[in-house]
Amino acid sequence: MQNRGGANGNMLKLGIILTAATVTILVAEFFRTRRRPLPAHGWLGLIALVCAEFLMFHGVEPAATYFNPLAWTAYILLADAAAFAITGHSRLREEARGFLKMGALSVLLWLIFEAYNLRLANWSYVGLPQGRVESWFGYAWSFATITPGIFITAALMSPSVGSNWSRGRSVSAARPRLFSWYWARRCS
C-alpha cells in the first residue's frame, strides 16, 4: 500500500484537527460568555466564510482566486459581531470611519513589505489573476483586511474579554483601548 499523503498529508490532518479543536473551544466560550445575540453582520460573515471555503475547495471562480480577502472580510464581520455580543461594542458600528482608514493604512503598510520583497525575493504569489487591474484589486483588498482583522481579533481577545472568559465572569462593558484604534479615531 502506497502512502499518498506522506508528511504533508499528516501535517494537513494535524492542521485540520488543531483548527477544529480551536474553533470548538472558541465557540463554546462565546456561547458561555455572550450577553446578547450575534448581530446580523456576524451571521453574514459566517455564511460568507462557509460559502467562500466551499467555493474555493471546489475551484469556483472568483472565490478560488480571491479567497484570502473574502475569508478575511468574512472573519472581520464575524469577529466584530462576536465582540459586540460579548461587550456591547462594535468597532464596525461605532468607528466605521476609523475602520476604513485603518484599512487604507493597512494597504500602505503591506506595500512597504512588498517593496522590501522586491529586493529580498522572500515570497511570491501563486494563482493570481493575469490582468493587472484584477491583480492589483486582489492585492489591495487583501492588504486592506489584514491589519483590521488583527486588531479586531485583539479587541475580541483583549483582557476585558479574554480574561473574563477564562475566569467565567461576566464581561465588563468597558471598551478595550488599543493604541491603533486611538490613532485611527484621532485621524477621523
RAVENFEN-V279496 format. One record per residue. RES is the residue in three letters. SS is DSSP state (alpha for helix, beta for strand, coil for the rest). PSI is psi as a letter, one per 30 degrees, with the letter a starting at -180 (none if undefined). OMEGA is omega in whole degrees, 0 to 359 (none if undefined). Layout:
# RAVENFEN-V279496
{{RES | SS | PSI | OMEGA} {RES | SS | PSI | OMEGA}}
This chain:
# RAVENFEN-V279496
{{MET | coil | k | 183} {GLN | coil | k | 177} {ASN | coil | j | 186} {ARG | coil | e | 185} {GLY | coil | e | 183} {GLY | alpha | b | 181} {ALA | alpha | e | 179} {ASN | alpha | e | 178} {GLY | alpha | e | 178} {ASN | alpha | e | 178} {MET | alpha | e | 177} {LEU | alpha | e | 178} {LYS | alpha | e | 178} {LEU | alpha | e | 178} {GLY | alpha | e | 179} {ILE | alpha | e | 179} {ILE | alpha | e | 180} {LEU | alpha | e | 178} {THR | alpha | e | 179} {ALA | alpha | e | 179} {ALA | alpha | e | 180} {THR | alpha | e | 180} {VAL | alpha | e | 179} {THR | alpha | e | 179} {ILE | alpha | e | 181} {LEU | alpha | e | 180} {VAL | alpha | e | 179} {ALA | alpha | e | 179} {GLU | alpha | e | 178} {PHE | alpha | e | 181} {PHE | alpha | f | 180} {ARG | alpha | e | 188} {THR | alpha | f | 184} {ARG | coil | k | 180} {ARG | coil | f | 179} {ARG | coil | l | 179} {PRO | coil | l | 177} {LEU | coil | k | 179} {PRO | coil | l | 184} {ALA | alpha | e | 182} {HIS | alpha | f | 174} {GLY | alpha | e | 177} {TRP | alpha | e | 176} {LEU | alpha | e | 179} {GLY | alpha | e | 180} {LEU | alpha | e | 179} {ILE | alpha | e | 180} {ALA | alpha | e | 180} {LEU | alpha | e | 180} {VAL | alpha | e | 179} {CYS | alpha | e | 179} {ALA | alpha | e | 179} {GLU | alpha | e | 180} {PHE | alpha | e | 182} {LEU | alpha | e | 179} {MET | alpha | e | 182} {PHE | alpha | f | 177} {HIS | coil | g | 175} {GLY | coil | g | 181} {VAL | coil | k | 179} {GLU | coil | k | 3} {PRO | coil | g | 183} {ALA | coil | e | 181} {ALA | coil | e | 181} {THR | coil | e | 184} {TYR | coil | g | 184} {PHE | alpha | e | 183} {ASN | alpha | e | 180} {PRO | alpha | e | 176} {LEU | alpha | e | 182} {ALA | alpha | e | 179} {TRP | alpha | e | 179} {THR | alpha | e | 178} {ALA | alpha | e | 179} {TYR | alpha | e | 179} {ILE | alpha | e | 178} {LEU | alpha | e | 182} {LEU | alpha | e | 182} {ALA | alpha | e | 178} {ASP | alpha | e | 178} {ALA | alpha | e | 177} {ALA | alpha | e | 177} {ALA | alpha | e | 178} {PHE | alpha | e | 180} {ALA | alpha | f | 181} {ILE | alpha | e | 188} {THR | alpha | f | 185} {GLY | coil | g | 180} {HIS | coil | k | 180} {SER | coil | k | 178} {ARG | alpha | e | 182} {LEU | alpha | e | 180} {ARG | alpha | e | 188} {GLU | alpha | f | 185} {GLU | coil | h | 185} {ALA | alpha | e | 181} {ARG | alpha | e | 177} {GLY | alpha | e | 179} {PHE | alpha | e | 178} {LEU | alpha | e | 177} {LYS | alpha | e | 177} {MET | alpha | e | 176} {GLY | alpha | e | 178} {ALA | alpha | e | 177} {LEU | alpha | e | 178} {SER | alpha | e | 178} {VAL | alpha | e | 180} {LEU | alpha | e | 178} {LEU | alpha | e | 182} {TRP | alpha | f | 175} {LEU | alpha | f | 175} {ILE | alpha | e | 177} {PHE | alpha | e | 179} {GLU | alpha | e | 178} {ALA | alpha | e | 175} {TYR | alpha | e | 182} {ASN | alpha | f | 175} {LEU | alpha | e | 179} {ARG | alpha | e | 186} {LEU | alpha | e | 183} {ALA | coil | h | 180} {ASN | coil | f | 180} {TRP | coil | l | 175} {SER | coil | l | 182} {TYR | coil | k | 182} {VAL | coil | k | 175} {GLY | coil | g | 179} {LEU | coil | l | 175} {PRO | coil | l | 182} {GLN | coil | e | 181} {GLY | coil | k | 182} {ARG | alpha | e | 181} {VAL | alpha | e | 180} {GLU | alpha | e | 178} {SER | alpha | e | 182} {TRP | alpha | e | 174} {PHE | alpha | e | 178} {GLY | alpha | e | 177} {TYR | alpha | e | 184} {ALA | alpha | e | 180} {TRP | alpha | e | 179} {SER | alpha | e | 183} {PHE | alpha | e | 181} {ALA | alpha | f | 183} {THR | alpha | f | 188} {ILE | alpha | e | 182} {THR | alpha | e | 175} {PRO | alpha | e | 178} {GLY | alpha | e | 179} {ILE | alpha | e | 182} {PHE | alpha | e | 174} {ILE | alpha | e | 177} {THR | alpha | e | 178} {ALA | alpha | e | 178} {ALA | alpha | e | 180} {LEU | alpha | e | 184} {MET | coil | g | 181} {SER | coil | l | 181} {PRO | alpha | e | 181} {SER | alpha | f | 176} {VAL | alpha | e | 187} {GLY | alpha | e | 183} {SER | alpha | e | 178} {ASN | alpha | f | 175} {TRP | alpha | e | 185} {SER | alpha | f | 180} {ARG | alpha | f | 180} {GLY | coil | g | 179} {ARG | coil | l | 174} {SER | coil | l | 186} {VAL | coil | k | 178} {SER | coil | k | 178} {ALA | coil | f | 180} {ALA | coil | k | 179} {ARG | coil | k | 174} {PRO | coil | k | 180} {ARG | coil | k | 178} {LEU | coil | k | 182} {PHE | alpha | e | 184} {SER | alpha | e | 179} {TRP | alpha | e | 176} {TYR | alpha | e | 182} {TRP | alpha | e | 177} {ALA | alpha | e | 178} {ARG | alpha | e | 181} {ARG | alpha | e | 182} {CYS | alpha | f | 184} {SER | coil | none | none}}
